Amino acid sequence: MILYLLLFYLCVQFIILNLLYLKLKVYYSPLVYKDKKTGNIIDIHKIYEAFQVKDELSYFHIIFGGMIFFPIKLFSLLSIIFIFIIYLNIFYFFYPNYSCDKNIFNKYSKSVIFFLWLFYKASMINLIDEKIDCENIYKKYLGPDYDFKNNSYSALISNHIGFYDAIINLYFHPCSFIAKKEISSFPIFGTITKIINSTYVDRKNEESRKDVLNKISERQFQYYNKESFMPLLIYPEGTITNAENILKFKKGAFANLLPLKPNIITINHKDKCHLASGCQDLLLHTLKFLCYYKADMIHIDMPVIRPTNYMYEKYSYLGKEKWEIYAEVTRKIFCEIGGFKECNQGFRESHKYGQSLIKGKYEG
């Protein structure tokens, strides 16, 4: 009887992993488009290079690696997350205003870091905290007399490469997030983002986007003036890339011209499975990684960036308004330190590209 149950389980798992492989395959398949005006054949992946998945899809790893690692990782992670949610709810019940008391927030931070450490160990992610000398790059853009000793900031900013970078940022800087509205209804993760006081934006609603700008401003001043001890993490690109490009930064984090604390998250491009999801469905991308043994994620902690008169004068050509100059200079600093390329596409292009891959057809 036990043998039959085991065989049944293995058959079901084999079928599920094959379905996962077929779902993922659309993101790796060639897709071309014939331009009606010129008649040229265009590779769609090259048009949307910032969102293209750059690792390889291996049937062997998905099926045979998945048979071994998938159940072990999934059970371990769900157990940790379940306990973590219970802990957060209990903590929030006793300390509903924990972010406003420094001592209580420090206790909260230590416990969050511990749970996330367990999460990374169970995920088999090799977390690398890389130290890079940024001083010359900062002086190039912010001035030769830039003050590195002033560490006060209003919010955290980071590039966005997928689900796991949010966990990394939370590990190094316990924070809350700006997230798309759909995240709030996600099982498990929606609960976590609500408890840590995240702010949600409905990309399809103009009023929602305006309201989020006001909430960002409020949260920035609260943290900067030490009325709250939980920083807000903002992804200024507004969507996910493949860890090779930095998109044009949005206004939100830069509108008040307040100091910002940047973090770069990148990957080991030699890994067989990248933790940069590009345009892939986040659930599929997460399930894919559960089939692989391990992967590296690299965190680069950077000094605080503050706008300076030197920056406004020397790089005035980068924008009409001060926030635009500030945002573009910050993007250039990201690119130089992280080795990224600049790209001016955004969420709409990523969504169009992803939908084209799923349909197997590009409509121009």
Sine and cosine of phi, psi and omega as CSV:
sin_phi,cos_phi,sin_psi,cos_psi,sin_omega,cos_omega
0.00,0.00,-0.70,0.71,0.00,-1.00
-0.90,0.44,-0.63,0.78,0.01,-1.00
-0.89,0.45,-0.67,0.74,0.03,-1.00
-0.90,0.44,-0.67,0.75,0.03,-1.00
-0.90,0.44,-0.64,0.77,0.02,-1.00
-0.90,0.43,-0.69,0.72,0.02,-1.00
-0.89,0.45,-0.65,0.76,0.04,-1.00
-0.88,0.47,-0.70,0.71,0.02,-1.00
-0.87,0.50,-0.70,0.71,-0.02,-1.00
-0.91,0.41,-0.61,0.79,0.03,-1.00
-0.91,0.41,-0.71,0.71,0.01,-1.00
-0.89,0.46,-0.69,0.72,0.02,-1.00
-0.89,0.46,-0.66,0.75,0.01,-1.00
-0.88,0.48,-0.68,0.74,0.01,-1.00
-0.91,0.42,-0.70,0.71,0.00,-1.00
-0.88,0.48,-0.69,0.73,-0.02,-1.00
-0.93,0.38,-0.56,0.83,0.08,-1.00
-0.92,0.39,-0.64,0.77,0.07,-1.00
-0.90,0.44,-0.64,0.76,0.06,-1.00
-0.87,0.49,-0.70,0.71,0.01,-1.00
-0.86,0.51,-0.70,0.72,-0.01,-1.00
-0.91,0.41,-0.61,0.79,0.04,-1.00
-0.90,0.43,-0.65,0.76,-0.03,-1.00
-0.96,0.27,-0.48,0.88,-0.13,-0.99
-0.86,0.50,-0.48,0.88,-0.04,-1.00
-0.89,0.45,-0.46,0.89,-0.03,-1.00
-0.98,0.19,-0.20,0.98,-0.05,-1.00
-0.93,-0.37,-0.12,0.99,-0.06,-1.00
-0.98,0.19,0.54,-0.84,0.06,-1.00
-0.88,0.48,0.56,-0.83,0.06,-1.00
-0.57,-0.82,0.88,-0.48,-0.02,-1.00
-0.84,-0.54,0.29,-0.96,-0.06,-1.00
-0.63,-0.77,0.74,-0.67,0.03,-1.00
-1.00,-0.06,0.91,-0.42,0.00,-1.00
-0.92,0.39,0.82,-0.58,-0.09,-1.00
-0.93,0.37,-0.49,0.87,-0.04,-1.00
-0.99,0.17,-0.73,0.69,-0.09,-1.00
-0.99,-0.15,-0.36,0.93,-0.06,-1.00
0.98,0.18,0.04,1.00,-0.01,-1.00
-0.96,0.27,0.55,-0.83,0.09,-1.00
-1.00,-0.01,0.84,-0.54,-0.10,-1.00
-0.92,-0.39,0.74,-0.67,0.07,-1.00
-0.99,0.16,0.92,-0.39,-0.08,-1.00
-0.90,0.44,-0.54,0.84,0.00,-1.00
-0.87,0.48,-0.55,0.83,-0.01,-1.00
-0.96,0.27,-0.49,0.87,0.03,-1.00
-0.92,0.39,-0.64,0.77,-0.06,-1.00
-0.93,-0.37,0.72,0.69,-0.12,-0.99
-0.86,0.50,-0.50,0.86,-0.04,-1.00
-0.91,0.41,-0.35,0.94,-0.07,-1.00
-0.92,-0.39,0.03,1.00,-0.04,-1.00
-0.96,0.29,0.69,-0.73,0.05,-1.00
-0.96,0.29,0.81,-0.58,-0.14,-0.99
-0.96,-0.28,-0.05,1.00,0.07,-1.00
-1.00,0.03,-0.09,-1.00,-0.01,-1.00
-0.94,-0.33,0.60,-0.80,0.06,-1.00
-1.00,-0.09,0.90,-0.43,-0.06,-1.00
-0.94,-0.34,0.87,-0.50,0.04,-1.00
-0.88,0.48,-0.64,0.77,0.00,-1.00
-0.86,0.52,-0.73,0.68,-0.04,-1.00
-0.93,0.36,-0.64,0.77,-0.02,-1.00
-0.91,0.41,-0.70,0.71,-0.08,-1.00
-0.99,0.13,-0.85,0.52,-0.12,-0.99
-0.99,0.17,-0.62,0.79,0.12,-0.99
-0.91,0.41,-0.62,0.79,0.01,-1.00
-0.91,0.42,-0.57,0.82,0.02,-1.00
-0.89,0.46,-0.53,0.85,-0.04,-1.00
-1.00,-0.04,-0.84,0.54,-0.18,-0.98
-0.99,0.12,-0.56,0.83,-0.10,-1.00
-0.82,0.57,-0.82,0.58,-0.04,-1.00
-0.91,0.41,-0.58,0.81,-0.02,-1.00
-0.91,0.41,-0.76,0.65,-0.01,-1.00
-0.90,0.43,-0.71,0.71,-0.06,-1.00
-0.88,0.48,-0.73,0.69,0.00,-1.00
-0.89,0.45,-0.70,0.71,-0.03,-1.00
-0.89,0.45,-0.72,0.70,-0.06,-1.00
-0.93,0.38,-0.68,0.73,0.01,-1.00
-0.90,0.45,-0.59,0.81,0.03,-1.00
-0.90,0.43,-0.72,0.70,0.00,-1.00
-0.90,0.44,-0.71,0.70,-0.02,-1.00
-0.90,0.44,-0.66,0.75,0.01,-1.00
-0.87,0.50,-0.74,0.68,0.01,-1.00
-0.91,0.41,-0.62,0.78,0.00,-1.00
-0.88,0.47,-0.69,0.72,0.01,-1.00
-0.90,0.43,-0.68,0.74,0.04,-1.00
-0.87,0.50,-0.71,0.70,0.01,-1.00
-0.87,0.49,-0.73,0.69,-0.02,-1.00
-0.88,0.48,-0.67,0.74,0.01,-1.00
-0.90,0.44,-0.66,0.75,0.03,-1.00
-0.91,0.42,-0.70,0.71,-0.01,-1.00
-0.89,0.46,-0.69,0.72,-0.01,-1.00
-0.92,0.40,-0.54,0.84,0.02,-1.00
-0.89,0.45,-0.69,0.72,-0.03,-1.00
-0.99,0.13,-0.48,0.88,-0.04,-1.00
-0.75,-0.66,0.95,0.32,-0.05,-1.00
-0.89,0.45,-0.41,0.91,0.01,-1.00
-0.93,-0.35,0.60,0.80,-0.11,-0.99
-0.87,0.50,-0.45,0.89,-0.05,-1.00
-0.96,0.28,-0.21,0.98,-0.04,-1.00
-0.99,-0.13,-0.11,0.99,0.01,-1.00
-0.90,-0.44,0.87,-0.48,-0.12,-0.99
-0.88,0.48,-0.70,0.71,-0.04,-1.00
-0.91,0.42,-0.69,0.72,0.01,-1.00
-0.93,0.37,-0.63,0.78,0.01,-1.00
-0.90,0.43,-0.59,0.81,0.05,-1.00
-0.89,0.46,-0.64,0.77,0.07,-1.00
-0.89,0.45,-0.69,0.72,0.04,-1.00
-0.86,0.51,-0.71,0.70,-0.05,-1.00
-0.87,0.49,-0.70,0.71,-0.02,-1.00
-0.88,0.47,-0.65,0.76,-0.01,-1.00
-0.94,0.35,-0.63,0.77,0.03,-1.00
-0.89,0.45,-0.71,0.71,0.01,-1.00
-0.86,0.50,-0.64,0.77,0.01,-1.00
-0.89,0.45,-0.74,0.67,-0.01,-1.00
-0.89,0.45,-0.62,0.79,0.00,-1.00
-0.95,0.32,-0.52,0.85,0.11,-0.99
-0.88,0.47,-0.69,0.72,0.07,-1.00
-0.88,0.48,-0.64,0.77,-0.01,-1.00
-0.87,0.50,-0.71,0.70,-0.01,-1.00
-0.93,0.37,-0.60,0.80,0.05,-1.00
-0.90,0.44,-0.68,0.73,0.01,-1.00
-0.93,0.36,-0.53,0.85,0.01,-1.00
-0.97,0.24,-0.26,0.96,-0.10,-1.00
0.88,0.47,0.68,0.73,0.10,-1.00
-0.99,-0.15,0.78,-0.63,0.07,-1.00
-1.00,0.02,0.96,-0.27,-0.09,-1.00
-1.00,-0.01,0.88,-0.48,-0.06,-1.00
-0.93,-0.37,0.87,-0.49,0.06,-1.00
-0.99,-0.11,0.98,-0.18,-0.14,-0.99
-1.00,-0.07,0.71,-0.70,0.02,-1.00
-0.98,-0.21,0.82,-0.57,0.01,-1.00
-0.79,-0.62,0.69,-0.73,0.05,-1.00
-0.98,0.21,0.95,-0.30,-0.08,-1.00
-0.99,-0.14,-0.04,1.00,-0.22,-0.98
-0.84,0.54,-0.73,0.68,-0.04,-1.00
-0.92,0.39,-0.60,0.80,0.03,-1.00
-0.92,0.39,-0.67,0.74,0.03,-1.00
-0.89,0.46,-0.70,0.71,-0.01,-1.00
-0.90,0.43,-0.54,0.84,0.03,-1.00
-0.87,0.49,-0.64,0.77,-0.08,-1.00
-0.99,-0.15,-0.48,0.88,-0.13,-0.99
-0.94,-0.33,-0.13,0.99,0.07,-1.00
0.89,-0.45,0.54,-0.84,-0.03,-1.00
-0.91,0.42,-0.34,0.94,-0.01,-1.00
-0.97,-0.24,0.37,0.93,-0.06,-1.00
-0.86,0.51,0.72,-0.69,-0.06,-1.00
-1.00,0.03,0.95,-0.31,-0.01,-1.00
-1.00,0.08,-0.15,0.99,-0.08,-1.00
-0.99,0.15,-0.40,0.92,0.00,-1.00
-0.99,0.17,0.96,-0.27,-0.10,-0.99
-0.98,-0.22,0.15,0.99,0.02,-1.00
-0.95,0.30,0.67,-0.74,0.02,-1.00
-0.56,-0.83,0.24,-0.97,-0.09,-1.00
-0.97,-0.24,-0.40,0.91,-0.03,-1.00
-0.27,-0.96,0.30,-0.95,0.11,-0.99
-1.00,-0.10,0.58,-0.82,0.14,-0.99
-0.76,-0.65,0.49,-0.87,-0.02,-1.00
-0.43,-0.90,0.46,-0.89,0.22,-0.98
-0.95,0.31,0.30,-0.95,-0.15,-0.99
-0.81,-0.59,0.88,-0.47,-0.04,-1.00
-0.83,-0.55,0.04,1.00,0.03,-1.00
0.45,-0.89,-0.27,-0.96,-0.04,-1.00
-0.93,0.37,-0.68,0.74,-0.16,-0.99
-0.95,0.33,-0.40,0.92,0.01,-1.00
-0.93,0.38,-0.48,0.88,0.06,-1.00
-0.90,0.43,-0.63,0.78,0.02,-1.00
-0.93,0.37,-0.61,0.79,0.04,-1.00
-0.89,0.45,-0.74,0.67,0.00,-1.00
-0.88,0.47,-0.62,0.79,0.02,-1.00
-0.92,0.39,-0.54,0.84,0.02,-1.00
-0.93,0.36,-0.71,0.71,-0.04,-1.00
-0.99,0.13,-0.50,0.87,-0.02,-1.00
-0.62,-0.78,1.00,0.06,0.02,-1.00
-0.74,0.67,0.88,-0.48,-0.20,-0.98
-0.50,-0.87,0.00,-1.00,0.19,-0.98
-0.88,-0.48,0.13,-0.99,-0.20,-0.98
-0.81,-0.58,0.37,-0.93,0.34,-0.94
-1.00,-0.08,0.86,-0.51,-0.08,-1.00
-0.70,-0.71,0.39,-0.92,0.06,-1.00
-0.92,0.38,0.47,-0.88,-0.11,-0.99
-0.82,0.57,-0.58,0.81,-0.07,-1.00
-0.88,0.48,-0.47,0.88,-0.02,-1.00
-0.87,0.50,-0.57,0.82,-0.06,-1.00
-0.88,0.48,-0.42,0.91,-0.01,-1.00
-0.99,-0.15,0.02,1.00,0.04,-1.00
-0.91,0.41,0.66,-0.75,0.11,-0.99
-0.90,0.44,0.62,-0.78,0.05,-1.00
0.95,0.31,-0.92,0.40,-0.12,-0.99
-0.94,0.33,-0.51,0.86,0.08,-1.00
-0.89,0.46,-0.65,0.76,0.03,-1.00
-0.88,0.47,-0.70,0.71,-0.02,-1.00
-0.89,0.46,-0.72,0.69,-0.03,-1.00
-0.90,0.43,-0.54,0.84,0.04,-1.00
-0.93,0.37,-0.69,0.72,-0.04,-1.00
-0.90,0.44,-0.58,0.82,-0.02,-1.00
-1.00,0.02,0.29,0.96,0.17,-0.99
0.90,0.43,0.74,0.68,0.05,-1.00
-0.98,0.20,0.35,-0.94,0.02,-1.00
-0.93,-0.36,0.73,-0.68,-0.09,-1.00
-0.94,-0.33,0.56,-0.83,0.03,-1.00
-0.81,-0.59,0.69,-0.72,0.10,-1.00
-0.99,-0.11,0.97,-0.26,-0.09,-1.00
-0.88,0.48,-0.41,0.91,-0.06,-1.00
-1.00,0.07,-0.12,0.99,-0.09,-1.00
-0.91,-0.41,0.90,-0.44,-0.04,-1.00
-0.88,0.47,-0.66,0.75,0.00,-1.00
-0.90,0.43,-0.61,0.80,0.03,-1.00
-0.89,0.46,-0.65,0.76,-0.01,-1.00
-0.91,0.41,-0.63,0.78,0.05,-1.00
-0.92,0.39,-0.65,0.76,0.01,-1.00
-0.89,0.45,-0.61,0.79,0.01,-1.00
-0.91,0.42,-0.61,0.79,0.06,-1.00
-0.85,0.52,-0.66,0.75,0.03,-1.00
-0.92,0.40,-0.64,0.77,0.00,-1.00
-0.92,0.38,-0.62,0.78,0.05,-1.00
-0.87,0.49,-0.73,0.69,0.00,-1.00
-0.86,0.51,-0.71,0.71,0.00,-1.00
-0.88,0.47,-0.72,0.69,-0.01,-1.00
-0.91,0.42,-0.60,0.80,0.01,-1.00
-0.89,0.46,-0.73,0.68,-0.02,-1.00
-0.92,0.38,-0.59,0.81,0.03,-1.00
-0.88,0.47,-0.70,0.71,-0.01,-1.00
-0.95,0.31,-0.66,0.75,-0.04,-1.00
-0.90,0.43,-0.57,0.82,0.00,-1.00
-1.00,-0.05,0.15,0.99,0.05,-1.00
0.87,0.49,0.52,0.86,0.15,-0.99
-0.99,0.11,-0.34,0.94,0.09,-1.00
-0.66,-0.75,0.51,-0.86,-0.02,-1.00
-0.94,-0.34,0.09,1.00,0.07,-1.00
-0.98,-0.22,0.92,-0.38,0.01,-1.00
-0.96,0.27,0.36,-0.93,0.07,-1.00
-0.99,-0.16,0.74,-0.67,0.09,-1.00
-0.99,-0.14,0.80,-0.60,-0.01,-1.00
-0.88,-0.47,0.74,-0.68,0.14,-0.99
-0.99,-0.11,0.99,-0.12,-0.14,-0.99
-0.92,0.39,-0.29,0.96,0.06,-1.00
-0.95,0.30,-0.48,0.88,0.05,-1.00
0.99,0.10,-0.04,1.00,0.05,-1.00
-0.30,-0.95,-0.05,-1.00,-0.12,-0.99
-0.99,-0.17,0.62,-0.79,0.08,-1.00
-0.87,-0.49,-0.16,-0.99,-0.02,-1.00
-0.97,-0.22,0.32,0.95,0.05,-1.00
0.96,0.30,0.30,0.95,0.08,-1.00
-0.89,-0.46,-0.21,0.98,-0.08,-1.00
-0.72,-0.69,0.39,-0.92,0.17,-0.99
-0.86,-0.51,0.84,-0.54,-0.02,-1.00
-0.98,0.17,0.19,-0.98,0.03,-1.00
-0.89,0.45,0.73,-0.69,-0.05,-1.00
-0.98,0.20,0.64,-0.77,0.05,-1.00
-0.98,0.18,0.14,-0.99,-0.13,-0.99
-0.96,0.28,-0.55,0.83,-0.23,-0.97
-0.68,0.74,-0.84,0.55,-0.09,-1.00
-0.94,0.33,-0.38,0.92,-0.17,-0.99
-0.97,-0.25,-0.15,0.99,-0.14,-0.99
-0.85,0.52,-0.60,0.80,-0.06,-1.00
-1.00,0.01,-0.02,1.00,0.02,-1.00
0.84,0.54,0.54,0.84,0.02,-1.00
-1.00,-0.03,0.39,-0.92,0.03,-1.00
-0.88,0.47,0.56,-0.83,-0.02,-1.00
-0.77,-0.64,0.51,-0.86,0.02,-1.00
-0.96,-0.28,0.96,-0.28,-0.04,-1.00
-1.00,0.02,0.53,-0.85,0.13,-0.99
-0.71,-0.70,0.68,-0.73,0.07,-1.00
-0.96,-0.27,0.74,-0.68,0.09,-1.00
-0.89,-0.46,0.82,-0.57,0.03,-1.00
-0.63,-0.78,-0.12,-0.99,-0.15,-0.99
-0.75,-0.67,0.18,-0.98,0.20,-0.98
-1.00,0.00,0.95,-0.32,-0.10,-0.99
-0.93,0.37,-0.15,0.99,0.04,-1.00
-1.00,0.08,-0.19,0.98,0.01,-1.00
-0.88,0.47,0.58,-0.82,0.02,-1.00
-0.94,0.35,-0.51,0.86,0.06,-1.00
-0.82,-0.57,0.91,-0.41,0.00,-1.00
-0.98,0.18,0.55,-0.83,0.10,-0.99
-1.00,-0.06,0.22,0.98,0.17,-0.99
-0.99,-0.14,0.88,-0.47,-0.18,-0.98
-1.00,0.06,-0.32,0.95,-0.06,-1.00
0.85,0.53,-0.75,-0.66,-0.03,-1.00
-1.00,-0.01,0.06,1.00,-0.03,-1.00
-0.89,0.45,0.51,-0.86,0.17,-0.99
-0.86,0.52,0.77,-0.64,-0.12,-0.99
-0.89,0.45,-0.59,0.81,0.02,-1.00
-0.91,0.40,-0.72,0.69,0.02,-1.00
-0.88,0.47,-0.65,0.76,0.00,-1.00
-0.90,0.44,-0.66,0.75,0.02,-1.00
-0.91,0.42,-0.69,0.72,0.02,-1.00
-0.90,0.45,-0.59,0.81,0.03,-1.00
-0.87,0.49,-0.71,0.71,-0.04,-1.00
-0.91,0.41,-0.48,0.88,0.03,-1.00
-0.90,0.44,-0.30,0.95,0.01,-1.00
-1.00,0.05,-0.19,0.98,-0.05,-1.00
-0.97,-0.25,0.39,-0.92,-0.08,-1.00
-0.93,0.37,-0.84,0.54,-0.05,-1.00
-0.38,-0.92,0.17,-0.98,0.10,-1.00
-0.37,-0.93,0.36,-0.93,0.01,-1.00
-0.99,-0.11,0.59,-0.80,0.24,-0.97
-0.78,-0.63,0.70,-0.71,-0.11,-0.99
-0.92,-0.40,0.78,-0.62,0.03,-1.00
-0.93,-0.38,0.80,-0.60,0.04,-1.00
-0.90,-0.44,0.92,-0.38,0.00,-1.00
-1.00,0.08,0.81,-0.59,-0.09,-1.00
-0.91,-0.41,0.41,-0.91,0.07,-1.00
-0.90,0.43,0.32,-0.95,0.05,-1.00
-0.89,0.46,0.64,-0.77,0.08,-1.00
-0.96,-0.27,0.83,-0.56,0.09,-1.00
-0.84,-0.54,0.66,-0.75,0.05,-1.00
-0.92,0.39,0.59,-0.81,-0.02,-1.00
-0.75,-0.66,0.36,-0.93,0.07,-1.00
-0.88,0.48,-0.59,0.81,0.05,-1.00
-0.84,0.54,-0.72,0.70,0.00,-1.00
-0.89,0.46,-0.73,0.68,-0.03,-1.00
-0.89,0.46,-0.61,0.79,-0.05,-1.00
-0.98,0.22,-0.76,0.66,-0.09,-1.00
-0.96,0.30,-0.53,0.85,-0.08,-1.00
-0.91,-0.42,0.54,0.84,-0.01,-1.00
-0.88,0.47,-0.42,0.91,-0.02,-1.00
-0.94,0.34,-0.17,0.99,-0.05,-1.00
-0.99,0.12,-0.15,0.99,0.01,-1.00
-0.08,-1.00,0.35,-0.94,0.02,-1.00
-0.99,0.14,-0.57,0.82,-0.01,-1.00
-0.96,-0.28,0.35,-0.94,-0.04,-1.00
-0.88,0.48,-0.64,0.77,-0.03,-1.00
-0.90,0.45,-0.55,0.83,0.01,-1.00
-0.92,0.39,-0.66,0.75,0.04,-1.00
-0.90,0.44,-0.71,0.70,0.01,-1.00
-0.86,0.52,-0.72,0.69,-0.03,-1.00
-0.91,0.41,-0.69,0.73,-0.03,-1.00
-0.94,0.35,-0.62,0.78,0.06,-1.00
-0.90,0.44,-0.67,0.74,0.03,-1.00
-0.88,0.47,-0.66,0.75,0.02,-1.00
-0.89,0.45,-0.65,0.76,0.01,-1.00
-0.91,0.42,-0.59,0.81,0.07,-1.00
-0.91,0.42,-0.68,0.73,0.07,-1.00
-0.83,0.56,-0.73,0.68,-0.07,-1.00
-0.90,0.43,-0.67,0.74,-0.03,-1.00
-0.93,0.36,-0.66,0.75,-0.03,-1.00
-0.97,0.26,-0.65,0.76,-0.07,-1.00
-1.00,-0.03,-0.11,0.99,-0.01,-1.00
0.95,0.32,0.51,0.86,-0.01,-1.00
-1.00,-0.03,0.28,-0.96,0.15,-0.99
-0.97,-0.22,0.51,-0.86,0.06,-1.00
-0.99,0.16,0.64,-0.77,0.05,-1.00
-0.61,-0.79,0.69,-0.73,-0.07,-1.00
-0.98,-0.22,0.26,0.97,0.11,-0.99
-0.99,0.12,0.05,-1.00,-0.06,-1.00
-0.43,-0.90,-0.40,-0.92,-0.10,-1.00
-0.85,0.52,-0.67,0.75,-0.06,-1.00
-0.89,0.46,-0.66,0.75,0.02,-1.00
-0.92,0.39,-0.66,0.75,0.03,-1.00
-0.88,0.48,-0.69,0.72,-0.01,-1.00
-0.91,0.41,-0.69,0.73,-0.01,-1.00
-0.89,0.45,-0.68,0.73,0.01,-1.00
-0.89,0.45,-0.73,0.68,0.00,-1.00
-0.88,0.48,-0.68,0.73,0.02,-1.00
-0.91,0.41,-0.59,0.81,0.03,-1.00
-0.90,0.43,-0.64,0.77,0.02,-1.00
-0.92,0.40,-0.65,0.76,0.01,-1.00
-0.90,0.44,-0.66,0.75,0.00,-1.00
-0.98,0.19,-0.34,0.94,-0.07,-1.00
0.95,0.30,0.38,0.92,-0.06,-1.00
-0.50,-0.87,0.71,-0.70,0.04,-1.00
-0.94,-0.35,0.78,-0.63,-0.11,-0.99
-0.98,-0.18,0.18,0.98,0.08,-1.00
0.99,0.10,0.00,0.00,0.00,0.00
